[in-house]
Amino acid sequence: MKYVLAGDVGGTKTVLCLYSVSNDTSNNAVVQEVHKTTYPSSGYAFFSELIVSFLSEFTSTNKNKNSKQPNSHTQMKRTNTHMNLD
């Protein structure tokens, strides 16, 4: 199973959502929302702090579930620029 982190980052608020992506028995993609949170953008000096907060919140709320946790070191690609983040 793979995970996709999607976000809408604005000057007032930032919405982050984690999706799980897998294939069903017919090899069709199955996308499910796993975790979604809205943050005040002014509450974070760096985008990386917001991501750490989001993933920490996700892992703390899902400790007792038998689901595979997302990899903490993955590559991120911004869709509106040619910049990749590691």
DRENMISE-515893 format. One record per residue (C-alpha): residue number from 1; residue in three letters; chain; z, x, y. Coordinates in nm, 2 decimals. Example, Ala and Ser with C-alpha at 12.3 -4.5 7.8 and 13.67 -1.06 7.14 Angstrom:
// DRENMISE-515893
[site 1 'ALA' 'A' [0.78 1.23 -0.45]]
[site 2 'SER' 'A' [0.71 1.37 -0.11]]
This chain:
// DRENMISE-515893
[site 1 'MET' 'A' [0.00 0.00 0.00]]
[site 2 'LYS' 'A' [-0.08 0.12 0.35]]
[site 3 'TYR' 'A' [0.07 0.03 0.68]]
[site 4 'VAL' 'A' [-0.09 -0.02 1.02]]
[site 5 'LEU' 'A' [0.11 -0.01 1.34]]
[site 6 'ALA' 'A' [-0.06 -0.21 1.62]]
[site 7 'GLY' 'A' [0.06 -0.25 1.97]]
[site 8 'ASP' 'A' [0.00 -0.40 2.31]]
[site 9 'VAL' 'A' [0.14 -0.16 2.57]]
[site 10 'GLY' 'A' [0.17 -0.28 2.92]]
[site 11 'GLY' 'A' [0.35 -0.20 3.24]]
[site 12 'THR' 'A' [0.61 -0.48 3.19]]
[site 13 'LYS' 'A' [0.64 -0.51 2.81]]
[site 14 'THR' 'A' [0.53 -0.35 2.49]]
[site 15 'VAL' 'A' [0.47 -0.55 2.17]]
[site 16 'LEU' 'A' [0.46 -0.35 1.85]]
[site 17 'CYS' 'A' [0.38 -0.50 1.51]]
[site 18 'LEU' 'A' [0.37 -0.34 1.16]]
[site 19 'TYR' 'A' [0.13 -0.47 0.91]]
[site 20 'SER' 'A' [0.10 -0.40 0.54]]
[site 21 'VAL' 'A' [-0.25 -0.37 0.40]]
[site 22 'SER' 'A' [-0.33 -0.40 0.03]]
[site 23 'ASN' 'A' [-0.60 -0.53 -0.20]]
[site 24 'ASP' 'A' [-0.58 -0.84 -0.41]]
[site 25 'THR' 'A' [-0.71 -0.87 -0.77]]
[site 26 'SER' 'A' [-1.07 -0.93 -0.63]]
[site 27 'ASN' 'A' [-1.04 -0.62 -0.41]]
[site 28 'ASN' 'A' [-1.02 -0.82 -0.09]]
[site 29 'ALA' 'A' [-0.80 -0.68 0.19]]
[site 30 'VAL' 'A' [-0.47 -0.86 0.23]]
[site 31 'VAL' 'A' [-0.30 -0.80 0.56]]
[site 32 'GLN' 'A' [0.06 -0.92 0.62]]
[site 33 'GLU' 'A' [0.28 -0.89 0.92]]
[site 34 'VAL' 'A' [0.59 -0.70 0.82]]
[site 35 'HIS' 'A' [0.78 -0.65 1.15]]
[site 36 'LYS' 'A' [0.72 -0.74 1.51]]
[site 37 'THR' 'A' [0.93 -0.66 1.82]]
[site 38 'THR' 'A' [0.89 -0.68 2.20]]
[site 39 'TYR' 'A' [1.04 -0.41 2.43]]
[site 40 'PRO' 'A' [1.07 -0.37 2.80]]
[site 41 'SER' 'A' [0.82 -0.09 2.89]]
[site 42 'SER' 'A' [1.05 0.04 3.16]]
[site 43 'GLY' 'A' [1.33 0.10 2.90]]
[site 44 'TYR' 'A' [1.16 0.41 2.75]]
[site 45 'ALA' 'A' [1.06 0.73 2.93]]
[site 46 'PHE' 'A' [0.82 0.83 2.64]]
[site 47 'PHE' 'A' [0.61 0.63 2.41]]
[site 48 'SER' 'A' [0.74 0.83 2.11]]
[site 49 'GLU' 'A' [1.10 0.70 2.19]]
[site 50 'LEU' 'A' [0.97 0.35 2.16]]
[site 51 'ILE' 'A' [0.81 0.42 1.83]]
[site 52 'VAL' 'A' [1.12 0.58 1.69]]
[site 53 'SER' 'A' [1.33 0.28 1.81]]
[site 54 'PHE' 'A' [1.08 0.04 1.64]]
[site 55 'LEU' 'A' [1.07 0.22 1.31]]
[site 56 'SER' 'A' [1.45 0.26 1.31]]
[site 57 'GLU' 'A' [1.49 -0.11 1.37]]
[site 58 'PHE' 'A' [1.25 -0.19 1.09]]
[site 59 'THR' 'A' [1.41 0.04 0.83]]
[site 60 'SER' 'A' [1.76 -0.08 0.92]]
[site 61 'THR' 'A' [1.66 -0.45 0.88]]
[site 62 'ASN' 'A' [1.48 -0.38 0.55]]
[site 63 'LYS' 'A' [1.72 -0.14 0.37]]
[site 64 'ASN' 'A' [1.81 -0.40 0.10]]
[site 65 'LYS' 'A' [1.46 -0.51 0.03]]
[site 66 'ASN' 'A' [1.26 -0.36 -0.26]]
[site 67 'SER' 'A' [0.96 -0.28 -0.05]]
[site 68 'LYS' 'A' [0.81 0.06 0.00]]
[site 69 'GLN' 'A' [0.89 0.20 0.35]]
[site 70 'PRO' 'A' [0.61 0.33 0.57]]
[site 71 'ASN' 'A' [0.55 0.70 0.58]]
[site 72 'SER' 'A' [0.73 0.84 0.89]]
[site 73 'HIS' 'A' [0.46 1.11 0.95]]
[site 74 'THR' 'A' [0.12 0.94 0.98]]
[site 75 'GLN' 'A' [-0.16 0.99 1.23]]
[site 76 'MET' 'A' [-0.20 0.74 1.51]]
[site 77 'LYS' 'A' [-0.53 0.68 1.69]]
[site 78 'ARG' 'A' [-0.55 0.51 2.03]]
[site 79 'THR' 'A' [-0.84 0.26 2.02]]
[site 80 'ASN' 'A' [-0.92 0.28 2.39]]
[site 81 'THR' 'A' [-0.95 0.66 2.41]]
[site 82 'HIS' 'A' [-1.07 0.95 2.20]]
[site 83 'MET' 'A' [-0.71 1.08 2.16]]
[site 84 'ASN' 'A' [-0.53 1.11 1.83]]
[site 85 'LEU' 'A' [-0.15 1.13 1.81]]
[site 86 'ASP' 'A' [0.04 1.31 1.53]]
